[in-house]
């Protein structure tokens, strides 16, 4: 535990994540605290703020502490029912159904590790997720540190992929590769297998099991075992923090150097989250 200004910073795992205590995010954040929170975000990759009571306007304002608010990230005709009733650029993540239809995106089940908006030409920098309703068990979120996974990756795996580009494809709404949960809309992109973070200068693994399909100009027979080896390594428990959600939790994570996944939960229990994103301003390098 370490005091920083008027807050406490508590590491959540050896490799990733810190809880920030003593900060009420329903109140405006001053310039000094804005700089400090951005520094802590770059240091810890994932920041957790518990016991928050936030309006949708509050969440937009907090997102702007870290950058420009990003768009929702899917064609408007494929928004789940109810999106017109919420603030622009806030996405509902929910399994709650009205007349049999989910009111939000990514409603049920587990979800493979992924980077948000990896499928876009200019991916979003970060994501904020705020818990309104949570199930009694399950629906936990795993966060994996892409920096340390890259730095400890076996040279026989890293070498053939260094400097390479990967192709990514995502059907909006899919939670596992090849499932039938996605909409007819999709997005595709090509980005470096290993990304250099523009703010820290560190390299991180930038492929994932859900969205990455191939390595550009590499035969699938050669690429597949390399990709599988990277996925298996980057998902090891020593690089991961598992968050058990409570109502009032707000979590911020850096999509440039981490990935995340979700555990299964009962479809009979309600789960409602509000998601905002931080818009990217550069093509991954």
Sine and cosine of phi, psi and omega as CSV:
sin_phi,cos_phi,sin_psi,cos_psi,sin_omega,cos_omega
0.00,0.00,0.69,-0.72,0.02,-1.00
-0.65,-0.76,0.73,-0.69,0.05,-1.00
-0.98,0.19,0.70,-0.72,0.06,-1.00
-0.72,-0.69,0.92,-0.40,-0.10,-0.99
0.82,0.58,-0.84,-0.53,0.00,-1.00
-0.97,-0.25,0.33,0.95,-0.01,-1.00
-0.86,-0.51,0.26,-0.97,0.12,-0.99
-0.92,-0.39,0.66,-0.75,0.00,-1.00
-0.90,-0.44,0.89,-0.46,-0.09,-1.00
-0.86,-0.51,0.88,-0.47,0.01,-1.00
-0.90,0.43,0.65,-0.76,-0.06,-1.00
-0.99,-0.16,-0.37,0.93,0.06,-1.00
-0.35,-0.94,0.24,-0.97,-0.05,-1.00
-0.89,0.46,-0.49,0.87,-0.16,-0.99
-0.93,-0.36,-0.37,0.93,-0.13,-0.99
-0.39,-0.92,0.63,-0.77,0.18,-0.98
0.99,-0.16,0.66,-0.75,0.11,-0.99
-0.55,-0.83,0.63,-0.78,0.11,-0.99
-1.00,-0.08,0.72,-0.70,0.03,-1.00
-0.97,-0.25,0.88,-0.47,-0.01,-1.00
-0.93,-0.36,0.48,-0.88,0.09,-1.00
1.00,0.00,0.33,0.94,-0.04,-1.00
-0.77,-0.64,0.86,-0.51,0.05,-1.00
-1.00,-0.08,0.96,-0.27,-0.10,-1.00
-0.99,0.16,0.00,1.00,0.13,-0.99
-0.98,0.21,-0.16,0.99,0.04,-1.00
-0.96,-0.29,0.50,-0.87,-0.01,-1.00
-0.85,0.52,0.56,-0.83,0.02,-1.00
-0.99,-0.15,0.79,-0.62,-0.05,-1.00
-0.98,0.21,0.07,-1.00,-0.09,-1.00
-0.88,0.48,-0.69,0.72,-0.02,-1.00
-0.89,0.46,-0.70,0.71,0.00,-1.00
-0.94,0.35,-0.55,0.83,0.07,-1.00
-0.85,0.52,-0.73,0.68,0.01,-1.00
-0.90,0.44,-0.64,0.77,-0.02,-1.00
-0.93,0.37,-0.66,0.75,0.02,-1.00
-0.91,0.41,-0.62,0.79,0.05,-1.00
-0.92,0.40,-0.61,0.79,0.05,-1.00
-0.90,0.43,-0.70,0.71,0.01,-1.00
-0.91,0.42,-0.59,0.81,0.04,-1.00
-0.88,0.47,-0.73,0.68,0.00,-1.00
-0.91,0.42,-0.54,0.84,-0.01,-1.00
-0.96,0.28,-0.69,0.72,-0.16,-0.99
-0.97,-0.25,-0.19,0.98,0.08,-1.00
0.96,0.28,-0.70,0.72,0.02,-1.00
-0.83,-0.56,0.78,-0.63,0.08,-1.00
-0.88,-0.47,0.71,-0.71,0.00,-1.00
-0.90,-0.44,0.78,-0.63,0.08,-1.00
-0.86,-0.51,0.92,-0.40,-0.03,-1.00
-0.99,-0.11,0.29,-0.96,0.14,-0.99
0.85,0.52,0.66,0.75,0.04,-1.00
-1.00,-0.08,0.55,-0.83,0.08,-1.00
-0.84,-0.54,1.00,-0.09,-0.21,-0.98
-0.88,-0.47,0.66,-0.75,0.20,-0.98
-0.99,0.10,0.17,-0.99,0.06,-1.00
-0.91,0.42,-0.59,0.81,0.06,-1.00
-0.89,0.45,-0.63,0.78,0.06,-1.00
-0.86,0.51,-0.70,0.71,-0.06,-1.00
-0.90,0.43,-0.63,0.77,0.07,-1.00
-0.88,0.47,-0.71,0.71,-0.02,-1.00
-0.89,0.46,-0.65,0.76,0.01,-1.00
-0.92,0.40,-0.64,0.77,0.05,-1.00
-0.85,0.53,-0.64,0.77,-0.02,-1.00
-0.93,0.36,-0.26,0.97,0.12,-0.99
-0.88,0.47,-0.48,0.87,-0.09,-1.00
-0.96,-0.29,-0.11,0.99,0.02,-1.00
0.44,-0.90,-0.16,-0.99,-0.01,-1.00
-0.97,0.25,0.67,-0.74,0.01,-1.00
-0.92,0.38,0.75,-0.66,-0.03,-1.00
-1.00,0.03,0.30,-0.95,0.06,-1.00
-0.94,0.34,0.22,-0.98,-0.08,-1.00
-0.90,0.44,-0.53,0.85,0.14,-0.99
0.99,-0.14,0.35,0.94,0.13,-0.99
-0.44,-0.90,0.41,-0.91,0.03,-1.00
-0.85,0.52,0.63,-0.77,-0.11,-0.99
-0.84,0.55,-0.55,0.83,-0.05,-1.00
-0.93,0.36,-0.20,0.98,0.01,-1.00
-0.95,-0.32,0.24,0.97,0.15,-0.99
-0.92,0.38,0.65,-0.76,0.13,-0.99
-0.88,0.47,0.32,-0.95,0.03,-1.00
-0.81,0.59,0.68,-0.73,0.08,-1.00
0.98,-0.18,-0.11,0.99,-0.05,-1.00
-0.90,0.43,-0.48,0.88,-0.01,-1.00
-0.93,0.36,-0.23,0.97,-0.06,-1.00
-1.00,-0.04,-0.06,1.00,-0.02,-1.00
-0.90,-0.45,0.20,-0.98,-0.05,-1.00
-0.87,0.49,0.55,-0.83,0.09,-1.00
-0.83,0.56,0.64,-0.77,0.10,-1.00
0.95,0.32,0.31,0.95,0.21,-0.98
-0.91,-0.41,0.81,-0.59,-0.01,-1.00
-0.98,-0.22,0.72,-0.70,0.14,-0.99
-0.99,0.14,0.79,-0.61,0.16,-0.99
-0.93,-0.37,0.96,-0.29,-0.17,-0.98
-0.34,-0.94,0.52,-0.85,0.13,-0.99
-0.98,-0.20,0.07,1.00,0.00,-1.00
-0.92,0.40,0.71,-0.71,-0.04,-1.00
-0.87,-0.50,0.61,-0.79,0.13,-0.99
-0.83,-0.56,0.83,-0.56,-0.08,-1.00
0.82,0.58,0.59,0.81,0.07,-1.00
0.99,0.11,-0.06,1.00,-0.05,-1.00
-0.94,-0.35,0.72,-0.70,0.04,-1.00
-0.88,0.47,0.64,-0.77,0.06,-1.00
-1.00,0.10,-0.18,0.98,-0.05,-1.00
-0.70,-0.71,-0.01,-1.00,0.01,-1.00
-1.00,0.01,0.27,-0.96,0.09,-1.00
0.74,0.68,0.85,0.53,-0.22,-0.98
-0.95,0.32,-0.74,0.67,-0.25,-0.97
-0.81,-0.59,0.38,-0.93,0.23,-0.97
0.98,0.18,-0.08,-1.00,0.03,-1.00
-0.98,0.21,0.14,-0.99,0.03,-1.00
-0.57,-0.82,0.75,-0.66,0.01,-1.00
-0.89,0.46,0.38,-0.92,0.11,-0.99
-0.85,0.53,0.65,-0.76,-0.02,-1.00
-0.31,-0.95,0.25,-0.97,0.16,-0.99
-0.95,-0.31,0.80,-0.60,0.02,-1.00
-0.87,0.50,0.73,-0.69,0.10,-1.00
0.90,0.44,0.35,0.94,0.12,-0.99
-0.86,0.52,-0.45,0.89,-0.06,-1.00
-0.98,0.20,-0.05,1.00,0.01,-1.00
-1.00,-0.06,0.44,-0.90,0.03,-1.00
-0.89,0.46,-0.65,0.76,0.12,-0.99
-0.86,-0.50,1.00,-0.07,-0.07,-1.00
-0.91,0.41,0.38,-0.93,0.07,-1.00
-0.94,0.33,0.54,-0.84,-0.01,-1.00
-0.94,0.33,-0.72,0.70,-0.14,-0.99
-0.49,-0.87,0.18,-0.98,0.00,-1.00
-0.73,-0.68,0.60,-0.80,0.16,-0.99
-0.87,-0.50,0.73,-0.69,-0.01,-1.00
-0.77,-0.64,0.78,-0.62,-0.08,-1.00
-0.87,-0.49,0.77,-0.64,-0.11,-0.99
-1.00,-0.02,0.87,-0.49,0.07,-1.00
-0.99,-0.16,-0.73,0.68,0.07,-1.00
-0.70,-0.71,0.65,-0.76,0.01,-1.00
-0.72,-0.69,0.51,-0.86,0.06,-1.00
-0.95,0.32,0.27,-0.96,-0.02,-1.00
-0.93,0.37,-0.44,0.90,0.06,-1.00
-0.45,-0.89,0.49,-0.87,0.01,-1.00
0.99,0.11,0.00,-1.00,-0.07,-1.00
0.95,0.31,0.36,0.93,0.03,-1.00
-0.95,0.32,0.39,-0.92,0.02,-1.00
-0.90,-0.44,0.78,-0.63,0.10,-1.00
-1.00,-0.08,0.67,-0.74,0.10,-1.00
-0.84,-0.54,0.77,-0.64,-0.06,-1.00
-0.88,-0.48,0.72,-0.70,-0.04,-1.00
-0.99,0.15,0.93,-0.37,-0.01,-1.00
-0.97,0.25,-0.38,0.92,0.06,-1.00
-0.90,0.43,-0.85,0.52,-0.10,-1.00
-0.93,0.38,-0.53,0.85,0.07,-1.00
-0.89,0.45,-0.67,0.74,0.04,-1.00
-0.91,0.42,-0.72,0.69,-0.10,-0.99
-0.92,0.39,-0.38,0.93,-0.02,-1.00
-0.95,-0.31,0.10,0.99,-0.01,-1.00
-0.93,0.36,0.68,-0.73,0.00,-1.00
-0.84,0.54,0.70,-0.71,-0.05,-1.00
-0.87,0.50,-0.52,0.86,0.01,-1.00
-0.93,0.37,-0.38,0.92,0.07,-1.00
-1.00,-0.04,-0.69,0.72,-0.06,-1.00
-0.93,0.38,-0.66,0.75,-0.09,-1.00
-0.81,0.58,-0.80,0.60,-0.02,-1.00
-0.91,0.41,-0.31,0.95,-0.04,-1.00
-0.98,-0.19,-0.22,0.98,-0.03,-1.00
-0.88,0.47,0.77,-0.64,0.01,-1.00
0.98,0.18,0.00,1.00,-0.03,-1.00
-1.00,0.04,0.33,-0.94,0.08,-1.00
-0.95,-0.32,0.53,-0.85,0.05,-1.00
-0.88,-0.48,0.48,-0.88,0.02,-1.00
-0.97,-0.23,0.73,-0.69,-0.05,-1.00
-0.83,-0.56,0.63,-0.78,0.01,-1.00
-0.65,-0.76,0.71,-0.71,-0.01,-1.00
-0.61,-0.79,0.81,-0.59,0.19,-0.98
-1.00,0.06,0.84,-0.54,-0.05,-1.00
-0.83,0.56,0.80,-0.59,0.03,-1.00
0.98,-0.20,-0.25,0.97,0.02,-1.00
-0.94,0.34,0.61,-0.79,0.04,-1.00
-0.90,-0.44,-0.31,0.95,0.08,-1.00
-0.66,-0.75,0.53,-0.85,-0.02,-1.00
-0.84,0.54,0.80,-0.59,0.07,-1.00
0.99,0.13,0.10,0.99,0.03,-1.00
-0.97,0.26,0.08,-1.00,-0.03,-1.00
-0.93,-0.36,0.44,0.90,-0.05,-1.00
-1.00,0.02,-0.26,0.97,-0.09,-1.00
-0.96,0.28,0.31,-0.95,0.09,-1.00
-1.00,0.04,0.13,-0.99,0.07,-1.00
-0.92,0.40,-0.19,0.98,-0.01,-1.00
-1.00,0.05,0.59,-0.81,0.03,-1.00
-0.54,-0.84,0.17,-0.98,0.04,-1.00
-0.62,-0.78,0.51,-0.86,-0.04,-1.00
-0.70,-0.71,0.46,-0.89,0.00,-1.00
-0.41,-0.91,0.22,-0.98,0.12,-0.99
-0.75,-0.66,0.83,-0.56,-0.04,-1.00
-0.63,-0.78,0.27,-0.96,0.03,-1.00
-0.88,0.47,0.60,-0.80,0.09,-1.00
-0.87,0.49,-0.65,0.76,0.05,-1.00
-0.88,-0.48,0.85,-0.53,-0.09,-1.00
-0.98,-0.20,0.66,-0.75,0.14,-0.99
-1.00,-0.05,0.86,-0.51,-0.03,-1.00
-0.93,0.37,0.81,-0.59,-0.12,-0.99
-0.94,0.35,-0.36,0.93,0.00,-1.00
-0.99,-0.10,-0.53,0.85,-0.05,-1.00
-0.97,-0.24,-0.36,0.93,-0.04,-1.00
0.98,0.22,0.04,1.00,0.00,-1.00
-1.00,0.01,0.47,-0.88,0.04,-1.00
-1.00,-0.05,0.54,-0.84,0.02,-1.00
-0.62,-0.79,0.45,-0.89,0.12,-0.99
-0.91,0.43,0.73,-0.68,-0.08,-1.00
-0.74,-0.67,0.66,0.75,0.15,-0.99
-0.74,-0.67,0.34,-0.94,0.01,-1.00
-0.46,-0.89,0.29,-0.96,-0.12,-0.99
-0.93,0.37,-0.46,0.89,-0.08,-1.00
-0.99,0.16,-0.66,0.75,-0.21,-0.98
-0.94,-0.35,-0.44,0.90,-0.10,-1.00
-0.98,0.21,0.76,-0.65,-0.06,-1.00
-0.93,-0.37,-0.53,0.85,-0.10,-1.00
-0.28,-0.96,0.18,-0.98,0.13,-0.99
-0.96,-0.28,0.77,-0.64,-0.05,-1.00
-0.89,0.45,0.74,-0.67,0.04,-1.00
0.87,0.49,0.51,0.86,0.12,-0.99
-0.73,-0.68,0.75,-0.66,0.00,-1.00
-0.87,0.49,0.62,-0.78,-0.02,-1.00
-0.84,0.54,-0.58,0.82,-0.02,-1.00
-0.89,0.46,-0.52,0.85,0.06,-1.00
-1.00,0.07,-0.62,0.78,-0.11,-0.99
-0.96,0.28,-0.64,0.77,-0.13,-0.99
-0.86,0.51,-0.76,0.65,0.02,-1.00
-0.90,0.44,-0.52,0.86,0.06,-1.00
-0.93,0.37,-0.71,0.70,0.02,-1.00
-0.88,0.47,-0.70,0.71,0.00,-1.00
-0.88,0.48,-0.61,0.79,0.02,-1.00
-0.91,0.41,-0.62,0.78,0.04,-1.00
-0.92,0.40,-0.71,0.71,0.01,-1.00
-0.86,0.51,-0.76,0.65,-0.04,-1.00
-0.87,0.50,-0.65,0.76,-0.02,-1.00
-0.94,0.35,-0.72,0.69,-0.11,-0.99
-0.94,0.34,-0.31,0.95,0.00,-1.00
-0.99,-0.12,0.13,0.99,0.00,-1.00
-0.88,0.47,0.57,-0.82,-0.04,-1.00
-0.83,0.56,-0.51,0.86,-0.05,-1.00
-0.93,0.37,-0.26,0.97,0.03,-1.00
-0.98,-0.20,0.06,1.00,-0.25,-0.97
-0.87,-0.49,0.63,-0.78,0.23,-0.97
-0.92,-0.40,0.77,-0.64,0.05,-1.00
-0.97,-0.23,0.86,-0.52,-0.02,-1.00
-0.98,-0.20,0.82,-0.57,0.11,-0.99
-1.00,-0.10,0.92,-0.40,-0.16,-0.99
-0.95,0.31,0.59,-0.81,0.21,-0.98
-0.80,-0.60,0.48,-0.88,0.07,-1.00
-0.84,0.54,0.72,-0.69,-0.01,-1.00
1.00,-0.09,-0.05,1.00,0.06,-1.00
-0.97,0.25,0.69,-0.73,0.19,-0.98
-0.85,-0.53,0.80,-0.60,0.01,-1.00
-0.84,-0.54,0.69,-0.72,0.09,-1.00
-0.90,-0.45,0.74,-0.67,0.08,-1.00
-0.69,-0.73,0.39,-0.92,-0.06,-1.00
-0.99,-0.13,0.93,-0.38,-0.03,-1.00
-0.96,0.27,-0.20,0.98,-0.03,-1.00
-0.98,0.18,-0.36,0.93,-0.09,-1.00
-0.65,-0.76,0.28,0.96,0.07,-1.00
-0.52,-0.85,0.35,-0.94,0.15,-0.99
-0.77,-0.64,0.23,-0.97,-0.05,-1.00
-0.56,-0.83,0.36,-0.93,0.03,-1.00
-0.56,-0.83,0.08,-1.00,-0.09,-1.00
-0.72,-0.70,0.62,-0.78,0.08,-1.00
-1.00,0.07,0.31,-0.95,-0.01,-1.00
-0.93,0.36,0.35,-0.94,0.09,-1.00
-0.43,-0.90,0.30,-0.95,-0.09,-1.00
-0.93,0.36,0.75,-0.67,0.03,-1.00
-0.94,0.34,-0.18,0.98,0.02,-1.00
-1.00,0.09,-0.17,0.99,0.02,-1.00
-0.95,-0.32,0.62,-0.79,-0.08,-1.00
-0.98,0.19,0.62,-0.79,0.09,-1.00
-0.66,-0.75,0.82,-0.57,-0.03,-1.00
-0.66,-0.75,0.86,-0.50,0.03,-1.00
-0.80,-0.60,0.48,-0.88,0.12,-0.99
-0.93,-0.37,0.81,-0.58,-0.07,-1.00
-0.91,-0.42,0.73,-0.68,0.21,-0.98
-0.81,-0.58,0.34,-0.94,-0.01,-1.00
-0.75,-0.66,0.36,-0.93,0.03,-1.00
-0.97,-0.24,0.87,-0.50,-0.10,-0.99
-0.90,0.43,0.68,-0.74,0.09,-1.00
-0.98,0.20,0.42,-0.91,-0.01,-1.00
-0.78,-0.63,0.22,0.98,0.03,-1.00
-0.43,-0.90,0.45,-0.89,0.08,-1.00
-0.97,0.26,0.73,-0.68,-0.01,-1.00
-0.82,0.58,0.66,-0.75,-0.05,-1.00
-0.83,-0.56,0.00,0.00,0.00,0.00
